């Protein structure tokens, strides 16, 4: 049987793959493994229609093994992680499918330190789900209670405000993706003194990530230019990633943020050790840019959990992914889109140069990713034809490029990424491999 937990919790189409019955069993198993009777867990969600349904089932499962549940309602995922590590909770659970479309949903947990659960703990929970009949079933006073704790979201907002720079005179556009940042992000930026223009901040349960947000920032690009704003930020549905748009309407990803932060602190003698943690998806241009300042790039497999683990192991201050997950270890344990946006504003002000000018300092190599819907994506290495096509492409690229094939842990797709100094080479190579994968793996 395949593993229930993917790279970022459990995900699937709500009420089809991720059912109430599954959420109930997960709540019972997780409650038993993470704390048991009398312990408290905080639970939040994004704005999807299915969120409250799954929240109810998860909370019921947790209460059935004696856990006390505190519901905070709509909250960005990093906000839930913050509450888990600062409040009197043994764990936190968040119901969200991040940047995925509205029909999807997911459930993941953070421990009392605000960290995503290690594989070993997730395996324990899965094992407990298969042995549900053996889990405790307390009665009367042993049954856990559900409490309304929506006021706790203000604690997360206050945390962000405490780290925010003064931004009087700045005009900022925020794309909230009709997701979990729709209240917190505009409020935080308003308290900095900035003039705030907000897009996609009216969630209806079905419009999360629809034509907006970090994966589709085109509307934000137009708005920044049309409204003559200084900068724009696009969050994803659960607010753990952010994409930045400069005054010209140009988009800058997580690699840019890492380069900006690391190089600034290195020049001021405050980057110790002189390294940044990225992933196999980090652009070769980031590595080259950092190298100019004597900064190393350490790569991990995809997933901010693995980035965090490597940051702790190496002592790195900054780490993240091109998608916009960026971790500032001094302040948080996970990627936080609002925090990252505030730090970008800090850095721009400290550098005394506009974002468009700062971005010119960074190299970026053409990179093309093809997402192939492939039912047999996990078996790609068993396809003789596809493996042969990969070898041929790798040999052709040589030292002038890089190739990565990765089955998604959150969607039924095989991601094929080709990076090359020549954009045409990257594009044609990726298209050729995608054609072979489509034929061999679906």
Legacy VTK file of the C-alpha trace (Angstrom):
# vtk DataFile Version 3.0
C-alpha trace
ASCII
DATASET POLYDATA
POINTS 442 float
0.000 0.000 0.000
1.343 3.465 -0.870
2.154 5.909 1.905
-0.791 8.089 2.925
1.326 11.139 3.785
2.988 12.950 0.889
5.661 15.631 0.953
3.257 18.066 2.634
0.666 16.133 4.610
-2.324 14.294 3.162
-3.981 15.752 0.064
-6.686 14.853 -2.407
-10.006 15.918 -3.839
-12.225 16.761 -0.876
-15.067 14.324 -0.228
-13.632 11.946 -2.831
-10.051 11.156 -1.867
-9.950 13.135 1.357
-13.227 12.095 2.952
-14.803 12.845 6.308
-14.282 9.224 7.285
-10.566 9.522 6.526
-10.316 12.809 8.448
-12.069 11.225 11.427
-9.704 8.252 11.498
-6.739 10.581 11.030
-7.883 12.715 13.965
-8.159 9.683 16.225
-4.758 8.331 15.232
-2.975 11.682 15.331
-4.535 12.556 18.674
-3.363 9.268 20.142
0.190 9.578 18.786
0.706 13.295 19.411
-0.641 13.690 22.913
-3.646 11.753 24.035
-6.199 12.606 26.727
-6.152 16.091 28.222
-3.693 17.638 25.787
-4.624 20.570 23.570
-4.315 20.913 19.811
-4.982 24.032 17.713
-6.661 23.611 14.315
-6.997 26.134 11.477
-7.993 26.110 7.810
-7.891 28.061 4.580
-10.974 29.364 2.745
-12.078 26.289 0.764
-15.723 25.259 0.933
-14.710 21.805 2.170
-12.621 23.199 5.018
-15.317 23.375 7.663
-16.570 19.884 6.798
-13.113 18.356 7.204
-12.423 20.490 10.273
-15.503 19.031 11.959
-14.484 15.459 11.177
-10.875 15.986 12.259
-11.944 17.677 15.490
-14.381 14.848 16.234
-11.611 12.305 15.831
-9.267 14.241 18.101
-11.942 14.669 20.777
-12.832 10.980 20.622
-9.402 10.072 22.019
-9.581 12.764 24.687
-7.829 15.697 22.992
-8.969 19.273 23.654
-9.419 21.080 20.312
-9.205 24.830 19.754
-10.489 26.072 16.382
-9.045 29.318 15.006
-10.853 29.359 11.651
-9.181 31.020 8.662
-5.452 31.408 9.228
-2.345 31.160 7.052
-0.472 27.894 7.542
2.595 29.671 9.036
0.229 31.376 11.473
-0.973 27.993 12.663
2.645 26.870 13.052
3.335 30.017 15.089
0.418 29.317 17.430
1.473 25.686 17.830
4.920 26.714 19.076
3.924 29.701 21.190
0.713 28.477 22.807
-0.059 25.727 25.270
-0.519 23.102 22.553
1.126 19.751 21.892
0.429 20.113 18.183
-1.342 22.076 15.487
-3.350 20.889 12.521
-4.081 22.843 9.352
-6.637 22.030 6.682
-5.419 23.368 3.362
-4.199 22.345 -0.078
-1.951 25.385 -0.412
-1.700 26.499 -4.078
-3.902 23.657 -5.406
-7.344 24.382 -6.945
-10.457 24.728 -4.815
-11.778 21.125 -5.105
-8.613 19.827 -3.426
-7.881 19.935 0.261
-5.315 18.585 2.670
-4.442 18.010 6.305
-1.034 18.371 7.903
0.265 18.699 11.426
2.909 20.697 13.255
4.459 19.617 16.544
4.642 21.810 19.660
7.808 23.404 18.263
5.994 24.592 15.128
7.759 22.006 12.955
6.238 19.704 10.384
6.141 16.127 11.592
9.087 13.880 10.697
8.455 10.856 8.509
8.755 8.505 11.485
5.917 10.232 13.361
3.717 10.268 10.250
4.380 6.542 9.897
3.244 6.038 13.498
0.019 7.883 12.752
-0.607 5.797 9.629
-0.021 2.615 11.604
-2.460 3.781 14.283
-5.088 4.464 11.609
-5.004 0.831 10.529
-5.506 -0.266 14.129
-8.333 2.127 14.952
-10.231 -0.475 16.983
-7.412 -0.561 19.521
-7.342 3.210 20.129
-8.857 4.645 23.333
-12.554 5.551 23.442
-13.039 7.538 26.668
-16.557 8.339 27.838
-18.205 11.176 29.759
-15.545 13.485 31.233
-12.783 11.825 29.221
-14.154 13.061 25.904
-12.362 16.130 24.569
-14.081 19.462 23.990
-14.027 21.793 20.981
-13.524 25.490 21.667
-13.770 28.612 19.479
-10.380 30.360 19.590
-10.552 32.637 16.556
-9.118 35.453 18.651
-5.729 33.706 18.579
-5.241 34.815 14.969
-4.575 38.301 16.372
-1.515 36.926 18.201
-0.016 35.862 14.879
-0.861 39.227 13.335
0.806 41.035 16.243
3.916 38.878 15.783
4.185 39.984 12.158
3.600 43.631 13.003
6.400 43.456 15.579
8.823 42.521 12.770
7.533 45.000 10.191
9.446 48.064 8.999
7.886 51.511 8.818
6.608 51.939 5.264
5.097 55.407 5.172
5.033 56.674 1.608
5.156 53.215 0.032
2.352 52.017 -2.231
1.970 48.237 -1.987
-0.379 45.906 -3.859
-1.303 42.602 -2.206
-2.814 39.616 -4.056
-4.333 37.424 -1.343
-5.386 34.616 -3.731
-8.849 34.581 -2.097
-7.095 32.459 0.486
-6.016 32.437 4.094
-4.102 35.748 4.013
-7.129 37.833 3.017
-7.546 39.397 6.460
-4.099 39.245 8.044
-1.897 40.511 5.199
-3.809 43.763 4.477
-4.076 44.484 8.204
-0.358 43.958 8.830
0.718 46.134 5.899
-1.766 48.853 6.838
-0.170 49.011 10.281
3.227 49.703 8.675
1.900 52.998 7.353
1.969 51.888 3.719
-0.790 52.657 1.252
-2.250 49.201 0.662
-4.173 48.124 -2.444
-5.672 44.659 -2.110
-6.662 42.177 -4.818
-8.509 38.856 -4.504
-9.505 39.288 -0.865
-13.137 38.113 -1.111
-13.083 34.312 -0.760
-16.305 32.451 -1.477
-15.062 28.904 -0.926
-14.600 28.193 -4.628
-12.327 30.983 -5.891
-9.152 30.270 -3.940
-6.089 30.388 -6.270
-8.401 30.895 -9.275
-6.576 33.135 -11.741
-4.660 34.783 -8.942
-2.040 34.300 -6.257
1.570 33.162 -6.319
1.092 30.696 -9.177
-0.798 33.160 -11.409
0.458 36.690 -10.652
-0.549 38.284 -13.984
-3.345 40.381 -12.470
-0.956 41.617 -9.802
1.605 42.562 -12.444
-0.984 44.668 -14.268
-2.216 46.282 -11.067
1.272 47.296 -9.894
1.967 49.029 -13.195
-1.501 50.560 -13.650
-1.664 51.873 -10.085
1.948 53.092 -10.172
2.757 51.058 -7.075
6.241 50.571 -5.683
5.902 46.821 -5.255
3.422 43.939 -5.221
3.214 40.637 -3.387
1.201 37.563 -4.416
0.526 34.948 -1.744
-0.726 31.429 -2.323
-3.882 29.935 -0.848
-2.443 29.108 2.545
0.047 31.966 2.736
3.305 30.082 3.141
4.776 31.360 -0.124
5.008 34.719 -1.862
6.015 35.999 -5.287
7.269 39.590 -5.619
6.480 42.039 -8.442
8.569 45.188 -8.959
7.371 48.601 -10.172
7.936 47.580 -13.818
5.645 44.568 -13.400
8.494 42.032 -13.450
8.122 38.900 -11.306
10.766 37.744 -8.806
10.676 34.352 -7.090
12.045 32.779 -3.930
15.541 32.430 -5.402
15.717 36.210 -5.740
14.717 36.701 -2.093
17.411 34.274 -0.953
20.068 36.047 -3.014
18.949 39.472 -1.812
18.977 38.484 1.865
22.170 36.433 1.852
24.240 38.941 -0.116
23.062 41.856 2.037
23.996 40.164 5.282
27.264 38.809 3.867
28.358 42.307 2.860
27.709 43.485 6.399
29.586 40.572 7.960
26.398 39.061 9.390
26.090 35.847 7.367
27.599 33.050 9.439
27.958 30.453 8.055
28.298 31.798 4.514
25.773 29.473 2.927
22.165 29.310 1.832
19.953 26.213 1.678
17.972 25.678 -1.531
16.555 22.632 -3.281
17.195 20.675 -6.442
14.789 23.152 -8.075
16.894 26.210 -7.195
18.079 27.993 -10.332
21.706 27.672 -11.384
21.795 31.457 -11.586
21.217 31.643 -7.820
24.253 29.451 -7.238
26.378 31.606 -9.555
25.153 34.848 -7.960
25.914 33.667 -4.441
29.325 32.384 -5.485
30.369 35.896 -6.497
30.152 36.851 -2.821
31.752 33.655 -1.564
28.448 32.128 -0.457
27.711 28.438 -0.961
24.363 26.965 -2.032
23.454 23.660 -0.384
20.648 21.766 -2.148
18.062 19.416 -0.639
15.155 17.508 -2.116
11.966 19.494 -2.672
9.960 20.411 0.415
10.425 23.167 2.986
10.576 20.514 5.704
13.819 19.233 4.186
15.091 22.782 3.742
14.490 23.428 7.439
16.250 20.223 8.490
19.320 21.184 6.461
19.242 24.715 7.858
19.317 23.338 11.378
22.094 20.886 10.503
24.295 23.532 8.894
23.271 26.556 10.946
22.141 28.442 7.821
20.125 31.614 8.407
18.197 31.511 5.134
16.688 28.750 3.046
13.875 28.212 0.626
12.484 27.266 -2.753
11.906 29.101 -6.050
8.146 28.736 -5.492
8.361 31.417 -2.812
8.694 29.309 0.332
11.439 31.206 2.159
12.489 30.529 5.750
14.084 33.186 7.931
15.339 30.936 10.729
15.783 33.796 13.185
12.028 34.392 13.188
10.126 31.302 12.113
10.250 27.546 11.586
8.520 27.449 8.222
7.974 29.455 5.059
5.801 32.497 5.713
4.680 34.614 2.770
3.714 37.706 4.782
6.917 37.611 6.826
8.971 37.187 3.653
7.234 40.185 2.064
8.042 42.301 5.120
11.668 41.186 5.021
11.903 42.105 1.338
10.716 45.598 2.251
13.299 45.732 5.054
16.074 44.778 2.629
15.012 47.216 -0.079
15.073 50.055 2.431
18.419 48.935 3.862
19.963 48.720 0.397
18.561 52.098 -0.616
17.821 50.907 -4.151
14.544 49.982 -5.878
13.675 46.342 -6.388
14.099 46.486 -10.163
17.683 47.698 -9.747
18.497 45.094 -7.092
17.155 42.300 -9.294
19.611 43.199 -12.042
22.418 41.948 -9.784
21.142 38.376 -9.922
21.823 35.890 -12.691
18.954 33.728 -13.845
19.343 30.804 -16.193
16.410 29.782 -18.423
14.458 27.010 -16.731
11.437 25.188 -18.134
9.180 22.821 -16.190
6.675 20.506 -17.868
3.979 19.008 -15.626
2.807 15.745 -17.168
-0.337 14.072 -15.823
0.960 10.551 -15.381
-0.834 7.819 -13.464
2.408 5.819 -13.261
4.591 8.804 -12.351
6.249 6.992 -9.439
7.474 4.257 -11.803
9.213 6.584 -14.262
12.598 4.944 -13.633
11.164 1.613 -14.836
10.365 2.955 -18.292
13.182 1.982 -20.635
12.167 4.508 -23.284
11.838 7.398 -20.839
15.130 6.636 -19.090
16.863 6.441 -22.467
15.388 9.826 -23.431
16.674 11.317 -20.173
20.179 9.976 -20.779
20.201 11.363 -24.299
19.065 14.783 -23.067
21.570 14.815 -20.203
24.446 13.986 -22.546
23.353 16.734 -24.938
23.180 19.347 -22.180
26.548 18.445 -20.732
27.964 21.188 -18.512
25.692 23.826 -20.049
22.530 22.704 -18.294
20.777 20.529 -15.740
17.830 18.119 -15.819
15.525 17.019 -13.022
12.625 14.533 -13.043
10.422 14.493 -9.955
7.053 12.850 -9.212
4.907 15.384 -7.366
4.045 14.502 -3.792
0.920 16.684 -3.816
-0.546 16.279 -7.330
-0.884 13.395 -9.855
1.832 14.798 -12.115
5.420 14.115 -13.120
7.495 17.293 -13.102
10.231 17.523 -15.732
12.546 20.490 -15.294
15.270 21.453 -17.739
17.724 24.267 -17.104
20.126 25.533 -19.756
22.118 28.633 -20.633
20.104 28.721 -23.873
16.336 29.196 -23.417
15.464 27.434 -26.683
17.451 24.369 -25.655
15.692 24.225 -22.284
12.269 24.512 -23.906
12.735 21.942 -26.665
14.409 19.449 -24.326
11.612 19.673 -21.763
8.925 19.341 -24.449
10.602 16.264 -25.934
10.847 14.543 -22.541
7.242 15.432 -21.693
6.077 13.818 -24.939
7.869 10.594 -24.099
6.551 10.616 -20.510
2.991 11.187 -21.693
3.241 8.174 -23.982
5.047 5.828 -21.603
3.653 6.663 -18.140
-0.084 7.349 -18.578
LINES 1 443
442 0 1 2 3 4 5 6 7 8 9 10 11 12 13 14 15 16 17 18 19 20 21 22 23 24 25 26 27 28 29 30 31 32 33 34 35 36 37 38 39 40 41 42 43 44 45 46 47 48 49 50 51 52 53 54 55 56 57 58 59 60 61 62 63 64 65 66 67 68 69 70 71 72 73 74 75 76 77 78 79 80 81 82 83 84 85 86 87 88 89 90 91 92 93 94 95 96 97 98 99 100 101 102 103 104 105 106 107 108 109 110 111 112 113 114 115 116 117 118 119 120 121 122 123 124 125 126 127 128 129 130 131 132 133 134 135 136 137 138 139 140 141 142 143 144 145 146 147 148 149 150 151 152 153 154 155 156 157 158 159 160 161 162 163 164 165 166 167 168 169 170 171 172 173 174 175 176 177 178 179 180 181 182 183 184 185 186 187 188 189 190 191 192 193 194 195 196 197 198 199 200 201 202 203 204 205 206 207 208 209 210 211 212 213 214 215 216 217 218 219 220 221 222 223 224 225 226 227 228 229 230 231 232 233 234 235 236 237 238 239 240 241 242 243 244 245 246 247 248 249 250 251 252 253 254 255 256 257 258 259 260 261 262 263 264 265 266 267 268 269 270 271 272 273 274 275 276 277 278 279 280 281 282 283 284 285 286 287 288 289 290 291 292 293 294 295 296 297 298 299 300 301 302 303 304 305 306 307 308 309 310 311 312 313 314 315 316 317 318 319 320 321 322 323 324 325 326 327 328 329 330 331 332 333 334 335 336 337 338 339 340 341 342 343 344 345 346 347 348 349 350 351 352 353 354 355 356 357 358 359 360 361 362 363 364 365 366 367 368 369 370 371 372 373 374 375 376 377 378 379 380 381 382 383 384 385 386 387 388 389 390 391 392 393 394 395 396 397 398 399 400 401 402 403 404 405 406 407 408 409 410 411 412 413 414 415 416 417 418 419 420 421 422 423 424 425 426 427 428 429 430 431 432 433 434 435 436 437 438 439 440 441
